[in-house]
Amino acid sequence: MVRRGLARWVTGARIGAVEVLHPRPVRRQEAGAGDFADRLAGTTVRDVVRRGKFAWLELDTGEALLAHLGMSGQLVLQPPDAAAERHLRVRIALDGGAAQGRELRFVDQRMFGGLAVVPLVPTPDGGPGGRGGIGTEPADWTPSGPWLPPQVAHVARDPLDPTLDERALVARWRQRRTGVKRALLDQTLLSGVGNIYADEALWRVQLHYARPTDAMTGPAVRRLLGAVREVMGEALDHGGTSFDALYVNVNGESGYFERSLAVYGQEGLPCPRCGTPVRRDAFMNRSSFTCPRCQSRPRDGRW
């Protein structure tokens, strides 16, 4: 839903003046901020594509504006006379299309994320680089062209990608010796599944996050993938209010999860299925939320 919200506004727009207000967000631009601005100015946005936690604006020069928003990054569309956000780092003027006369702003408090103008290279498997197009419905999955930034080549396809080789994924999954949630969050195995999506999907299939992947049967892995697709599909159906307000957050989970959570963030509240209080555990510097009754802890768990 993040990509679609951005695509709706900037596809077809021409990039005008580019202003870098802090050098850190463009630190991956080897030739510096001036080169970043020069390579963007005058280009036209052909598509907006996402794979995993990366999104990029495909340009008519054969390059792309690659964005990774880290922990606190935001892309915001604003009128040029709107007050500058407190942590505004980059502003990009847009002409034409739905974004006529607006600015695309990169706002980032912690500056763990960043922007860079990068080349596009053929995808390793010859399939689409990721999800592209504007789409008329949230669940539409329009393939992009068969190219992507080199920085994204290691990122696996996401569960909604129709070109995902599910048979190969199940085989790789069962060869891993790790916990099921760690596998869900492994971007080299499956992309686009964040902490919240993972907890919600695991609750639906009644699996504890430490269940060993190599102990799962093929049908069990497929049931979990089905639950992940359900959660992501419902997120797309309920998302979008942030984009209507011209706000784009690459994590993109707020519109859905603020009102449709089963267990994530519900510590101490009754499980919607059985009524047992939801439990919170520390997990990979984050939190995992489970129902102790529906998702029993495995004796041979991998934590």
ABEGO torsion letter per residue (X at the ends): XAAAAAAAAABGBBBBBBBBABAAAAAABAAEAAAAAAAABGBBBABBBBBEABBBBBBAAGBBBBBBAEAABBBBBBBAABBBBAABABBBBBBEEAABGBBBBBBBAAGABEBBBBBBBBBAAGBBAEBBEAEABAABBBBBBBBBBAAAAABBBBAABAABBAAAAAAAAAABBBBAAAAAABAAABBGBBAAAAAAAAAAAGBBAABBAAABBAAAAAAAAAAAAAAAAAAAAABGAAAAAGBBBAAGAAAAAAAABAABGABGBBBAAAGBBBBBBBBGGBBBBBBAAABBBBAABBX
